[in-house]
Amino acid sequence: MLRGVVPATLQIGSTPAAAVLHAIRVGAPITRDRLADVTGLSPATINRQVTALAGQGLVTERPDLVSPGSIGRPKNPLTLDRDTLCAAGMHIGARRTLLTIVDLGGRPLYSHAVLTPRGDADAALAELCGQLRELADRFSGRRLLWGGAAVGGSVDAASGTVDHPILGWHRAQLGPALADALDVPVSVCEHVEAMAAAELLLGQTIIDAASGLFFYARETTGMAMTLNGRVHIPARGAGSIAHVRVDAPVLCPGSGATLSDVIGSEPTLRAAKRLGISPDASPIVDERARILGEVVATFRDALNPDSVVVAGDAFAAHPHGLAPVQAAFDAASKTDWPMELTPSLFGVTVPEGAAIVVALSVIYADPVASLA
């Protein structure tokens, strides 16, 4: 079995074992004959993959689910083993960290949030990794397969080290600390890339759009791109949209305002105090929605993706939901054909989705080799 820090695999698996595991995850209980139909693999290949997956304890035959009215030789349905396995993940945010334990299918068994520790990076990581270990120990009846962490800033996926200016971390040893705490392989990933991967890998259907953009805005902002079932991971680390210039006379009057100056609770509270209005007042929420729509439109026009997914509280905070952002997007976009912005599958739980996918992506991409 792999050890230490292993880069997350933020793509739809291409191996026969990955195809069979995915079909069982979304279609269980499912027979071998049905697996051959939905994957296009031969019956012989299906049998080999099922045998290999069962050998790793990932899938199980369920004769108890055979219909009593079946004619001919019973065909035992297959399901994931959701009862004896688990993975542990965390999403480290600027203000709070979400900790979660999930089964093999990505279903949360338990999740809760804690305040992200400030100060010394080593002490903060020891505290967070220790808390995730304690949470995993509550499920000692299950075999822990993998650990994962999604985090903002700049991430070296190979070593698991993180630079996070907001938290004051430089070359923070997140991956090694997590691997030591959990004593299983772990993966560390930039959080917006992980959120985009969750849309690809954790839904009930494989998203087949050739290209897509994913935008996140809460206390921080970010964008990721997907191409042909894979999250694009730049060799020199994730880029930034925080510096994009915006027109924000309400949230940040004067010239030179950037997206990072207007997104998050602090800019909202400052504007509300300066204007003597509620943080939820129309001038504030309307301007924020307009800015988000215009920024998304700018990147849509430049890259012309097949789909655009948006996530984070900033996109959902307007009383009218996503509609004002969509209206601003439509007004600003110069591309001829219309596009509907798609809210994340995970809604307000998108950080949890990021934590889950980092903890499971390597297994989903190559379930036999990753656990051999």
C-alpha positions in Angstrom: 0.0 0.0 0.0 1.2 3.5 -0.7 2.6 5.6 2.2 3.1 9.2 3.0 2.0 12.0 0.8 0.4 11.1 -2.5 -0.8 13.8 -5.0 -4.5 13.8 -5.4 -5.9 12.5 -8.7 -8.4 15.1 -9.7 -9.8 13.4 -12.7 -12.3 10.8 -13.8 -10.6 7.4 -13.6 -9.8 5.7 -16.9 -8.9 2.2 -15.7 -11.5 -0.7 -15.9 -11.4 -1.0 -12.1 -12.2 2.7 -11.8 -15.1 2.4 -14.2 -16.6 -0.6 -12.4 -16.2 1.0 -8.9 -17.9 4.2 -10.1 -20.8 2.2 -11.7 -21.2 0.3 -8.4 -21.0 3.5 -6.3 -23.8 5.3 -8.2 -25.9 2.3 -9.3 -25.8 -0.2 -6.5 -27.2 -2.7 -6.0 -26.1 -3.7 -9.5 -25.5 -7.1 -11.2 -22.5 -8.0 -13.3 -24.7 -8.1 -16.4 -25.8 -4.5 -15.7 -22.2 -3.4 -15.1 -21.3 -4.7 -18.5 -24.1 -2.7 -20.0 -23.3 0.6 -18.3 -19.5 0.4 -18.6 -19.2 -1.2 -22.1 -16.7 -3.7 -20.7 -16.8 -7.4 -21.5 -18.3 -9.8 -19.0 -14.8 -11.4 -18.6 -13.3 -8.0 -17.7 -16.2 -7.2 -15.4 -15.5 -10.5 -13.5 -11.8 -9.7 -13.2 -12.4 -6.2 -11.9 -15.0 -7.3 -9.4 -12.7 -10.0 -8.1 -9.9 -7.5 -7.7 -12.1 -4.9 -6.0 -13.6 -7.6 -3.7 -10.1 -8.7 -2.9 -9.4 -5.2 -1.6 -12.6 -5.2 0.4 -14.1 -2.4 -1.6 -17.2 -4.2 -3.0 -19.3 -7.1 -1.7 -21.8 -9.5 -3.1 -25.3 -9.2 -1.6 -27.3 -12.4 -2.2 -29.8 -11.1 0.4 -30.9 -8.5 -2.2 -31.8 -11.0 -4.9 -35.4 -10.6 -5.9 -37.4 -13.6 -4.6 -39.3 -13.8 -7.9 -36.2 -14.1 -10.0 -36.2 -16.8 -12.7 -33.2 -18.9 -13.4 -29.8 -18.9 -11.6 -29.7 -16.0 -9.1 -27.4 -13.1 -10.0 -26.1 -11.6 -6.8 -26.1 -7.8 -6.8 -23.0 -5.9 -5.9 -22.6 -2.9 -3.6 -19.8 -0.9 -2.1 -18.7 -1.9 1.4 -20.1 1.0 3.2 -19.9 -0.6 6.6 -16.3 -1.4 7.3 -14.2 1.3 5.5 -13.7 5.0 5.9 -11.6 8.0 4.9 -10.8 11.2 6.8 -10.7 14.7 5.3 -10.4 18.3 6.2 -11.0 21.7 4.5 -8.9 24.4 6.1 -10.5 27.8 5.7 -9.3 31.2 6.6 -11.7 31.3 9.6 -12.8 27.7 10.2 -11.8 24.2 9.4 -14.3 21.4 8.6 -13.4 17.9 9.7 -15.2 14.9 8.2 -15.2 11.1 8.2 -16.8 9.5 5.1 -17.6 6.0 3.9 -16.2 4.6 0.6 -19.1 6.2 -1.3 -18.2 9.7 0.0 -21.2 9.8 2.3 -20.4 11.7 5.5 -20.5 9.6 8.6 -19.8 12.6 10.8 -18.7 16.2 10.2 -18.1 19.2 12.3 -16.3 22.6 12.1 -13.6 24.1 14.4 -11.9 27.4 14.4 -8.8 27.5 12.3 -5.9 28.0 14.8 -3.8 31.2 14.4 -0.2 31.6 15.1 2.6 29.1 14.6 2.0 26.8 11.6 3.5 23.7 13.2 1.3 24.1 16.3 -1.8 24.8 14.2 -1.2 21.7 12.1 -0.6 19.5 15.1 -3.9 20.7 16.6 -5.9 20.2 13.4 -4.4 16.8 12.5 -4.8 15.6 16.1 -8.5 16.6 16.0 -9.0 14.7 12.8 -7.2 11.6 14.3 -9.5 11.8 17.3 -12.5 12.0 15.0 -11.3 9.0 13.1 -10.8 7.0 16.3 -14.5 7.3 17.0 -14.9 5.0 14.0 -12.3 2.4 15.1 -14.6 -0.4 13.9 -13.8 0.7 10.3 -10.5 0.5 8.4 -9.2 3.9 7.6 -8.1 4.0 4.0 -6.9 7.5 3.3 -6.6 11.0 4.5 -7.1 14.3 2.6 -6.8 18.0 3.1 -8.1 20.9 1.0 -6.6 24.3 1.8 -6.2 27.7 0.3 -2.9 29.3 -0.7 -0.2 27.6 -2.7 0.1 23.9 -2.4 2.9 21.5 -3.4 0.9 18.4 -4.0 4.0 16.1 -4.1 5.3 17.1 -0.7 2.1 18.3 0.9 3.6 21.7 1.9 1.5 24.8 2.0 2.1 28.6 1.7 -0.9 30.4 3.1 -0.4 34.2 3.4 -3.7 34.8 5.2 -2.8 32.3 7.9 0.8 33.3 7.9 2.0 29.8 6.8 5.2 29.4 4.8 6.3 25.9 3.7 3.9 24.5 6.3 4.3 20.7 6.5 0.6 19.8 6.2 1.0 16.5 4.3 3.7 15.0 6.6 1.8 16.1 9.7 -1.4 14.6 8.5 0.3 11.3 7.4 1.9 11.0 10.8 -1.3 11.6 12.6 -3.5 9.2 10.6 -0.8 6.6 9.7 -2.3 6.1 6.2 -1.5 7.7 2.8 -2.7 11.3 2.5 -3.3 13.8 -0.2 -3.2 17.6 0.0 -4.8 19.9 -2.6 -5.6 23.5 -3.3 -9.1 24.0 -2.2 -10.8 25.5 -5.3 -9.3 22.8 -7.5 -10.7 20.2 -5.0 -14.1 21.8 -5.1 -14.1 21.6 -8.9 -13.1 18.0 -8.6 -15.9 17.3 -6.3 -18.3 18.4 -9.0 -16.7 15.9 -11.4 -16.2 12.9 -9.2 -18.8 12.9 -6.4 -22.0 13.4 -8.3 -24.3 10.6 -9.4 -23.4 11.1 -13.1 -20.1 11.8 -14.8 -20.1 15.4 -16.1 -19.2 15.1 -19.8 -18.7 18.8 -20.6 -15.4 19.1 -22.5 -14.4 22.2 -20.6 -15.7 24.1 -17.5 -14.9 26.9 -15.1 -15.5 26.7 -11.4 -15.7 29.9 -9.3 -15.6 30.1 -5.5 -16.2 33.2 -3.4 -16.7 33.4 0.4 -13.9 34.9 2.5 -11.5 34.3 -0.3 -12.0 33.9 -4.1 -10.7 31.4 -6.6 -11.2 29.8 -10.0 -10.4 26.4 -11.4 -10.7 24.9 -14.9 -11.8 21.4 -15.9 -10.8 19.9 -19.3 -12.1 16.5 -20.5 -12.8 15.1 -17.1 -9.7 16.4 -15.4 -9.1 19.4 -13.2 -6.3 21.5 -14.7 -3.5 21.8 -12.1 -0.9 24.3 -13.2 2.7 23.1 -12.8 3.6 26.3 -10.8 0.6 26.2 -8.6 -2.9 27.6 -8.7 -3.5 31.1 -10.1 -5.4 33.9 -8.5 -8.4 36.1 -9.4 -8.2 38.1 -6.2 -6.3 40.9 -8.0 -8.9 41.5 -10.7 -9.9 45.2 -10.8 -13.6 45.9 -10.0 -15.8 49.0 -9.9 -17.1 49.1 -6.3 -18.2 52.6 -5.2 -20.2 51.1 -2.3 -17.9 48.4 -1.0 -14.6 50.0 -1.8 -14.9 53.6 -3.0 -12.0 55.1 -4.9 -9.8 53.8 -7.7 -7.9 50.6 -7.7 -10.4 48.3 -6.0 -9.8 44.5 -6.5 -12.0 41.5 -6.1 -10.3 40.7 -2.8 -11.2 44.2 -1.5 -15.0 43.5 -1.8 -15.5 39.8 -1.1 -15.8 38.5 2.5 -17.3 39.6 5.8 -14.9 42.4 6.6 -15.4 44.5 3.4 -19.2 44.1 3.9 -19.1 45.2 7.6 -16.8 48.2 6.8 -19.2 49.4 4.1 -22.2 48.9 6.3 -20.6 50.9 9.1 -19.4 53.7 6.8 -22.9 54.1 5.2 -24.9 53.5 8.3 -26.9 50.6 6.8 -27.3 46.9 7.4 -24.8 44.5 5.9 -27.8 42.9 4.0 -29.0 46.3 2.6 -29.6 46.5 -1.1 -26.7 48.8 -2.0 -24.2 46.3 -0.6 -25.7 43.0 -1.8 -26.7 44.4 -5.3 -23.1 45.7 -5.9 -21.5 42.4 -4.8 -23.8 40.4 -7.1 -23.0 42.8 -10.0 -19.3 42.5 -9.4 -19.4 38.7 -9.2 -21.4 38.5 -12.4 -19.0 40.8 -14.3 -15.9 39.0 -13.1 -17.3 35.6 -14.1 -18.4 37.0 -17.5 -14.8 38.4 -18.1 -13.3 34.9 -17.7 -16.1 33.2 -19.6 -15.5 35.5 -22.6 -11.8 34.9 -22.5 -11.9 31.1 -22.2 -15.4 30.2 -23.6 -16.0 27.1 -21.5 -18.9 24.7 -22.0 -20.1 25.2 -18.5 -19.7 27.5 -15.5 -20.3 26.4 -11.9 -20.3 28.9 -9.0 -20.1 28.2 -5.3 -19.6 30.0 -2.0 -21.7 32.2 0.3 -20.9 35.3 -1.7 -22.8 33.9 -4.7 -25.8 32.9 -2.6 -26.0 35.8 -0.2 -28.4 38.0 -2.2 -32.1 37.8 -1.1 -32.9 36.8 -4.7 -30.3 34.1 -4.8 -28.2 33.7 -7.9 -30.6 35.7 -10.2 -28.8 39.1 -9.7 -25.4 37.5 -10.4 -26.9 35.9 -13.6 -28.4 39.2 -14.7 -25.1 40.9 -14.3 -23.3 38.1 -16.1 -25.7 38.3 -19.0 -25.3 42.0 -19.3 -21.5 41.9 -19.2 -20.7 38.9 -21.3 -19.9 39.6 -24.9 -20.1 36.0 -26.1 -23.0 35.5 -28.6 -24.6 32.4 -27.1 -26.3 32.5 -23.7 -25.1 30.5 -20.7 -26.8 29.7 -17.4 -24.6 29.8 -14.4 -24.9 26.5 -12.5 -24.8 26.4 -8.7 -22.6 23.8 -7.1 -24.1 20.4 -6.5 -23.0 20.8 -2.8 -24.6 24.2 -2.0 -23.3 25.5 1.3 -21.4 22.2 2.0 -18.9 22.7 -0.9 -16.0 22.8 1.6 -17.0 19.4 2.8 -17.1 18.1 -0.8 -13.6 19.4 -1.3 -12.4 17.5 1.8 -14.1 14.3 0.7 -12.8 14.3 -2.8 -9.2 14.8 -1.8 -9.5 11.9 0.6 -11.0 9.6 -2.0 -9.7 10.7 -5.4 -6.7 8.4 -5.6 -8.8 5.4 -4.7 -11.5 6.4 -7.2 -8.9 6.8 -10.0 -7.1 3.5 -9.5 -8.8 1.5 -6.7 -6.7 -1.6 -7.0 -3.2 -0.2 -7.4 -3.7 2.6 -4.8 -4.5 0.0 -2.1 -2.3 -2.8 -3.2 
